[in-house]
Amino acid sequence: MSKSANQTSQVRPGNLAEVKEIAKTTGSLILRSGGCIRGIKNWGVFALPKKTRKHQATYTDGHYFIMRYDASSKIQDDVRKTLGLDPRMIKFSSVKLGDGTLQAVSRISGDVLWKSREEGL
């Protein structure tokens, strides 16, 4: 059964081509396995919540992108493993959207909106 997920990723800043390549690799993995990508949004470079040390380097900023997709639990695990092994990734998180039923999943759009502090986080 497919489940909806929201993948938030922070890539080391400075090279947009790396971000595109990571998004393409992740998207290809999902699509080859029968999943569906609902939306991808490039948020750009922002400060990380705290200094992060990864692969013997310290980062204060990261290039954020969000991918919203439907895939089986196994494919979601494969996506997490793939991102976890990529040295260009600083960090990522995956959040389940909906309860896995068709009715709940059908209400989730592909739009990934950014709310400013003025709009209320």
N, C-alpha and C positions, 0 to 999 in steps of 0.2 A: 504494500500500500504506500502511495506517495504521501509525503508530509511536506508542508511548506516550511521554509527556513529563511532566515535573514542572516546573511554573512557579512559582518563588518570586518574590514581588513585594513591594517596599517602597514604600508610598504616603506622601506627607507626612501627618504625624499631625494630629489635631484634628478631623477630620470623617469619621465613619463612613459617612455617605451617599456621600461620594466613593469610598470603598473599595468599597461595594456597587455603585455605578455602573460602576466600572472592571471589577469581576468580572463584572457582567451584560453589559457590552459585549464583553468577551473571550469569555465563554461563548456569547453569541449568534453571534459570528463563527465559532466552532468548530462549533456546532450547525447553522447555515445551510449550512455547507460539507460536511456529512455526517460530522462528527467526533462523538465521544462523550466526555462529561465523566464521569470516574470519581469525583471527589470534590473538594470545596472546603473549606478549613479556614481560619478566621480566628484568627490567633495573637495579635492585639492589638498594642499599641505596645511596642517594645523599643528599646534603644540600638543604633545602627548600629555596625558594627565599627570605623569611623573617621569623622571628620567628612567629610561629603560636600557638595560644592557642585554645585547643579543649578538651572538657570533663574535665575541671579543671586541665589540664596538658599543659605544654609549650613544643613545639617541635622545634628543629632546623634542624633535618634530617628526611627523610621519605623514605620508601621503595616504589619505583615507579614500576607500571606495566601498560601496555597498552593493551586494548582489542578492536579489530576492529570487528564490527558485523553489521548485517542487522536485523532490527526489526521494527515493527509498532511504531508510535508515542506513543501509549498507553504503550507499553512495555518499550520504552525508559524512559517514566515517571516513570514506576514501578521500573526500575533499579536505577534511581536517588533517588527515595524515599527509596529503600532498602539500598543503600550505605549511604544515609544521616542519617539513623537511627542506623547504625552500629557504636558502640563506638570505634572500632579499626581503623576506617577511620580517617585520618587527613583532607584530602580534595580530591576532584575529580572534573573533568570537562568532559563535553561531547560536541563533535563537530560533526556537520552534515557534511557528505562527499557526494558530488554529489547532484543532484537536485531531486532525487527520481525516475527518469526515468530509465528503464531497461538498456538503452544504457549507461547512465552516471555511473550507479552502477556497470555495468559489467567491467568497466575499472579500478576499485579500487582493488588493490591486498590486500592480507592478511599480507604482509610484513610490519613490523614497524621498520624502520631503525633509528639508532642513529647517528647523525652527530656531530663530534667533532668540536671544535672551529676552528681548522686548516682547516677543510673541508668547513667551512662556514655554519653557522646556517641558 
